[in-house]
Structure formats: structure tokens, C-alpha cells
């Protein structure tokens, strides 16, 4: 099975980050960790020590992330570039420090090996999903930040794309190596960055607009393989998950769930950890028993 490349963006709860990294660990994978530049130095030191515990973990240069700003995309693009230079892998996955896996790395790698060069990313009409006015602010207006305050200006961005060219999505995705190469280097992708840098929440539109308008569009499944509770509506942040959500999480068919906070409800993470250990034991039995492996395949 081929390796996977992870970007994990973190800013708090060092022990929860450690638990996540151990839960997604595999010697054949690559793990790049980004610490928000606004994080306290004590947290930075703790994460740096956690990164040193495994040879396939690395820290990347920190940037200060403004919610809704281009920095989120800039970090992702830099991570893609660094991971491409680091090693050979088939798929790129991005996580936050408040995510948790619902499948083992063996299962995930088997599934993605079977998927070949397919990617997994939501697709929707931004106007239908977010409404006319919010979409205008996101996509057609030039946005600036005064400190941490977002200000949409009554000025159009240039060049402007037609409404049918904009694609909405989530920032969470799984991209094939070919898709990552296209996002990084295709002239169409590079040219589009200037337009999106002055948008609002570009992490939910730049990559999907690039890829769903590319020759790779028919190789993208519109499913990001995540369980997220948006019961309060499509306005961040999503709900913190609790033990009462366990059944819904496990029945979702997703590869990852978010958001978790061990300081709010550690029991749900304990339950998912126990479930993950059961799945790992099944993986070991599967690998040790050729007849069972043939049946499962």
C-alpha cells in the first residue's frame, strides 16, 4: 500500500493533538504540522517535542491565520509543495487538531489505493448554499482586513468569474497527487490565485473552483468523507461533538469527524479510541490470516 500525506493545522490542546497524531500514525505516511503563529510559546514548545517523537513528522513555517483570510490557503499550498518534495505518496489529506479518525490507516490506505487517482471534495452552488448577498461578499467584492476585522468593499474584484464558474465546498478534502500537482502548478490555477486572495473565506472556494473546472473534474467524488455537525446552520463554528453523537458518527461512513474538544467532552474521544483499537485488532487478524484476508478482499 502507498503512503499518504497529511497537513495537520493546530493552535491549542497539545495533548489532544498528540492523541490525534498517534491515532493517524503509520510509518509509511508523511505528517506536516502547522502551528498558528498566534499560539502561546508553551504550546509551540509542546508541539515541537511531539513532532520529534516520530521521524515522519515535520513542522512547517508558521503563519498567523485570520479566519476568512487567504492565509489558510497559503499554508495549504505551502504544505502541498513541501510534501511533494518530501516523499512519494498517493493522496493529500488536511486535518485540524480537533479532528479524529474513524477508520484505521490500513483501511484508509486500502480504500484510497482502490480509488486510484480519485479525489474527494464537496461541491455545491455557493449562492444556493450561502445566499445571494453572502456570496456576493465572498466572490465578487474586494475584501480587506483592518486588524482582525473583515471589511467587504463595494469594489469588484478583477478578473471576475461568471456565477456558473464559482464552486463552493468545504476546506476539508482528500486530493490525489495529480490533483495537488494541478493546484500547485497549472497555469489556470496560478492565474486564479490573484483573484481569490482578496475574497472572503477563499479556503472554501479556491481549490474547488480550480479543480472542478479542470480536466480532473470527472475524477472527483463530491464527498469529503467527514462527519461534521452543522445543526445550527452553515455558519461557523460547527458543533463540538459529544458522547451522545457517537452512534451518528459511527453510522456516517466518514473517515474523520470533527470538532472535538477534550476539555468539553473527553468521553467521546475515549469511545472512538476504543473503537479504533478494535478496528486495528481486526486489521492485524486480517493480515495474519490469509484465508480471512481473501474473504475480506
C-alpha positions as CSV (number, residue, x, y, z in Angstrom):
1,X,0.0,0.0,0.0
2,X,1.2,3.5,-0.8
3,X,1.7,6.3,1.8
4,X,-0.5,9.3,2.5
5,X,0.5,12.9,3.1
6,X,-1.2,14.8,6.0
7,X,-1.3,18.5,6.8
8,X,-2.5,19.0,10.4
9,X,-3.2,22.6,11.4
10,X,-3.1,23.2,15.2
11,X,-3.4,26.0,17.7
12,X,-4.5,24.6,21.1
13,X,-4.8,21.5,23.3
14,X,-1.3,19.9,22.8
15,X,-2.3,16.6,24.4
16,X,-5.3,16.3,22.1
17,X,-3.0,17.0,19.2
18,X,-0.6,14.2,20.4
19,X,-3.5,11.8,20.6
20,X,-4.7,12.7,17.1
21,X,-1.2,12.2,15.6
22,X,-0.8,8.8,17.3
23,X,-4.2,7.8,16.1
24,X,-3.4,8.5,12.5
25,X,0.2,7.3,12.7
26,X,1.7,4.9,10.1
27,X,5.3,4.6,9.3
28,X,4.7,4.9,5.6
29,X,2.9,8.2,5.8
30,X,4.1,11.8,5.9
31,X,2.9,14.3,8.5
32,X,3.4,18.0,8.3
33,X,2.2,20.1,11.2
34,X,1.4,23.8,11.1
35,X,1.2,25.8,14.3
36,X,-0.7,29.1,14.1
37,X,1.8,31.9,14.8
38,X,-0.6,33.4,17.4
39,X,-0.3,30.2,19.6
40,X,1.4,30.6,23.0
41,X,5.0,29.7,23.2
42,X,4.3,27.0,25.7
43,X,2.0,25.3,23.2
44,X,4.6,25.7,20.4
45,X,7.3,24.0,22.6
46,X,4.9,21.1,23.4
47,X,4.1,20.5,19.8
48,X,7.7,20.8,18.7
49,X,8.5,18.0,21.2
50,X,5.6,15.9,20.0
51,X,6.8,16.3,16.4
52,X,10.3,15.0,17.4
53,X,8.8,11.7,18.7
54,X,8.3,10.3,15.2
55,X,10.8,10.6,12.2
56,X,7.9,11.1,9.7
57,X,6.6,14.3,11.3
58,X,7.8,17.7,10.5
59,X,6.9,21.3,11.5
60,X,6.4,23.8,8.7
61,X,6.9,27.6,9.0
62,X,4.2,29.2,11.0
63,X,1.8,31.8,9.7
64,X,-0.8,33.8,11.6
65,X,-4.2,32.6,10.4
66,X,-7.1,35.0,10.1
67,X,-10.4,33.3,9.8
68,X,-11.8,34.1,6.4
69,X,-8.5,35.3,5.0
70,X,-6.1,34.0,2.3
71,X,-3.6,32.7,4.9
72,X,-5.5,29.4,5.3
73,X,-5.0,28.7,1.6
74,X,-1.4,30.0,1.6
75,X,-0.5,27.5,4.3
76,X,-2.2,24.7,2.4
77,X,-0.3,25.5,-0.8
78,X,3.0,25.7,1.0
79,X,2.3,22.4,2.7
80,X,1.4,20.7,-0.6
81,X,4.7,22.0,-2.0
82,X,6.7,20.7,0.9
83,X,5.0,17.3,0.9
84,X,5.6,16.9,-2.8
85,X,9.3,17.5,-2.2
86,X,9.4,15.2,0.8
87,X,8.3,11.9,-0.5
88,X,6.2,9.6,-2.6
89,X,2.5,9.4,-1.6
90,X,-0.8,9.0,-3.3
91,X,-3.2,11.4,-1.5
92,X,-3.1,14.6,0.4
93,X,-5.4,15.0,3.5
94,X,-5.9,18.1,5.6
95,X,-7.0,18.0,9.2
96,X,-7.2,20.3,12.2
97,X,-6.0,19.4,15.7
98,X,-9.7,18.9,16.7
99,X,-10.3,16.1,14.2
100,X,-10.2,12.3,14.9
101,X,-10.1,9.3,12.6
102,X,-13.0,6.8,12.3
103,X,-11.0,4.2,10.4
104,X,-7.5,2.7,10.7
105,X,-4.7,3.9,8.4
106,X,-4.6,0.4,6.9
107,X,-8.3,0.7,5.9
108,X,-7.9,4.3,4.7
109,X,-4.9,3.3,2.6
110,X,-6.6,0.3,1.1
111,X,-9.6,2.4,0.2
112,X,-7.5,5.2,-1.4
113,X,-5.3,2.7,-3.2
114,X,-8.5,1.3,-4.7
115,X,-9.7,4.8,-5.6
116,X,-6.6,5.3,-7.7
117,X,-6.3,8.9,-8.8
118,X,-9.7,9.9,-7.5
119,X,-10.1,12.9,-5.1
120,X,-12.9,13.5,-2.5
121,X,-14.3,17.0,-2.1
122,X,-17.7,18.5,-1.7
123,X,-19.3,20.6,-4.5
124,X,-22.2,22.9,-4.3
125,X,-23.6,26.2,-5.8
126,X,-22.4,28.9,-3.5
127,X,-25.5,31.1,-4.0
128,X,-27.8,28.2,-3.2
129,X,-25.8,27.2,-0.2
130,X,-24.9,30.6,1.3
131,X,-27.4,33.0,-0.2
132,X,-27.1,35.8,-2.7
133,X,-25.6,38.6,-0.5
134,X,-23.1,36.5,1.4
135,X,-21.9,35.0,-2.0
136,X,-21.5,38.5,-3.5
137,X,-19.4,39.4,-0.5
138,X,-17.3,36.3,-0.8
139,X,-16.8,36.2,-4.5
140,X,-17.5,39.4,-6.3
141,X,-16.4,42.1,-3.8
142,X,-12.8,43.0,-2.9
143,X,-12.3,42.2,0.8
144,X,-9.7,43.8,3.2
145,X,-8.8,43.2,6.8
146,X,-8.3,46.1,9.3
147,X,-6.5,44.3,12.1
148,X,-8.8,41.2,12.6
149,X,-11.9,42.9,11.3
150,X,-13.1,41.9,7.9
151,X,-14.4,44.7,5.6
152,X,-16.1,43.9,2.2
153,X,-15.6,46.9,0.0
154,X,-18.1,47.9,-2.7
155,X,-15.4,47.3,-5.4
156,X,-15.5,44.4,-7.8
157,X,-12.5,42.0,-8.0
158,X,-10.7,41.5,-11.3
159,X,-10.7,39.3,-13.2
160,X,-14.3,38.3,-12.3
161,X,-15.7,34.9,-13.0
162,X,-19.2,34.1,-14.1
163,X,-21.5,32.7,-11.4
164,X,-21.5,29.3,-13.1
165,X,-17.7,29.2,-12.8
166,X,-17.7,29.6,-9.0
167,X,-17.7,26.4,-7.0
168,X,-18.4,26.1,-3.2
169,X,-17.0,23.4,-1.0
170,X,-15.5,22.8,2.4
171,X,-11.9,23.4,3.3
172,X,-11.6,19.7,4.2
173,X,-10.7,17.4,1.4
174,X,-8.7,14.4,0.1
175,X,-6.8,15.1,-3.1
176,X,-4.9,12.8,-5.3
177,X,-1.3,13.6,-6.1
178,X,-2.3,14.5,-9.6
179,X,-4.8,17.0,-8.2
180,X,-2.2,18.5,-5.9
181,X,0.2,18.9,-8.8
182,X,-2.6,20.7,-10.8
183,X,-3.4,23.1,-7.9
184,X,0.2,23.9,-7.4
185,X,1.5,24.3,-11.0
186,X,-1.3,24.5,-13.6
187,X,-1.3,28.0,-15.3
188,X,-5.1,28.2,-14.8
189,X,-4.6,27.6,-11.0
190,X,-1.8,30.0,-10.6
191,X,-3.6,32.8,-12.5
192,X,-6.7,32.3,-10.4
193,X,-4.9,33.0,-7.1
194,X,-4.7,36.7,-7.6
195,X,-8.5,36.9,-7.8
196,X,-9.1,34.8,-4.7
197,X,-6.5,36.5,-2.5
198,X,-9.0,39.3,-2.0
199,X,-12.0,37.1,-1.5
200,X,-13.6,36.1,1.8
201,X,-13.2,32.6,3.1
202,X,-11.2,31.5,0.0
203,X,-10.4,28.1,1.5
204,X,-14.0,27.1,0.7
205,X,-13.8,28.2,-3.0
206,X,-10.3,28.5,-4.5
207,X,-9.3,24.8,-4.7
208,X,-12.8,23.5,-5.7
209,X,-13.2,26.2,-8.3
210,X,-9.8,25.3,-9.8
211,X,-10.3,21.5,-9.7
212,X,-14.0,21.3,-10.7
213,X,-13.1,23.5,-13.7
214,X,-10.1,21.3,-14.7
215,X,-9.6,18.2,-16.8
216,X,-9.6,16.3,-13.4
217,X,-13.2,17.2,-12.6
218,X,-14.5,13.8,-13.5
219,X,-12.1,12.2,-11.1
220,X,-13.5,13.9,-8.0
221,X,-16.2,12.3,-5.8
222,X,-18.4,15.1,-4.2
223,X,-17.9,13.6,-0.7
224,X,-15.3,14.9,1.7
225,X,-15.6,11.8,4.0
226,X,-16.0,13.9,7.1
227,X,-18.7,13.9,9.8
228,X,-19.4,17.5,11.0
229,X,-22.5,18.6,12.9
230,X,-23.9,21.8,11.3
231,X,-27.2,21.6,13.2
232,X,-27.0,25.3,14.0
233,X,-26.7,26.1,10.3
234,X,-23.9,26.6,7.8
235,X,-22.2,29.4,9.8
236,X,-19.0,28.5,11.6
237,X,-18.2,27.1,14.0
238,X,-19.7,23.6,13.8
239,X,-20.9,21.9,16.9
240,X,-18.5,20.3,19.4
241,X,-19.2,16.6,19.3
242,X,-20.2,14.7,22.5
243,X,-20.7,11.1,23.6
244,X,-24.4,11.4,22.6
245,X,-23.2,11.8,19.0
246,X,-21.3,8.5,18.9
247,X,-23.9,6.5,17.0
248,X,-24.4,9.1,14.4
249,X,-20.6,9.4,13.9
250,X,-20.1,5.7,13.6
251,X,-23.0,5.3,11.2
252,X,-21.8,8.1,8.9
253,X,-19.4,6.2,6.8
254,X,-16.9,9.0,7.1
255,X,-13.2,8.6,7.5
256,X,-12.9,11.5,10.0
257,X,-15.1,13.5,12.4
258,X,-14.8,17.0,13.9
259,X,-14.8,19.1,16.1
260,X,-13.7,17.5,19.3
261,X,-12.6,19.2,22.5
262,X,-11.2,17.1,25.3
263,X,-11.8,19.9,27.8
264,X,-15.5,19.8,26.9
265,X,-16.2,16.1,26.5
266,X,-13.3,13.6,26.7
267,X,-15.6,10.6,26.8
268,X,-16.4,10.7,23.1
269,X,-12.7,10.6,22.3
270,X,-12.2,7.7,24.7
271,X,-15.1,5.8,23.0
272,X,-13.7,6.5,19.5
273,X,-10.2,5.5,20.6
274,X,-11.5,2.2,21.9
275,X,-13.4,1.6,18.6
276,X,-10.2,2.4,16.7
277,X,-8.3,-0.2,18.7
278,X,-10.9,-2.8,17.8
279,X,-10.6,-2.0,14.2
280,X,-6.8,-2.2,14.4
281,X,-7.1,-5.6,16.0
282,X,-9.3,-6.7,13.1
283,X,-6.7,-5.4,10.7
284,X,-4.0,-7.5,12.5
285,X,-6.1,-10.6,12.3
286,X,-6.9,-9.9,8.7
287,X,-3.2,-9.6,7.8
288,X,-2.2,-12.6,9.8
289,X,-4.9,-14.9,8.3
290,X,-4.6,-15.4,4.5
291,X,-8.0,-17.0,4.2
292,X,-9.7,-14.2,6.1
293,X,-7.8,-11.7,4.0
294,X,-9.0,-13.2,0.8
295,X,-12.6,-13.2,2.1
296,X,-12.5,-9.6,3.1
297,X,-10.9,-8.6,-0.2
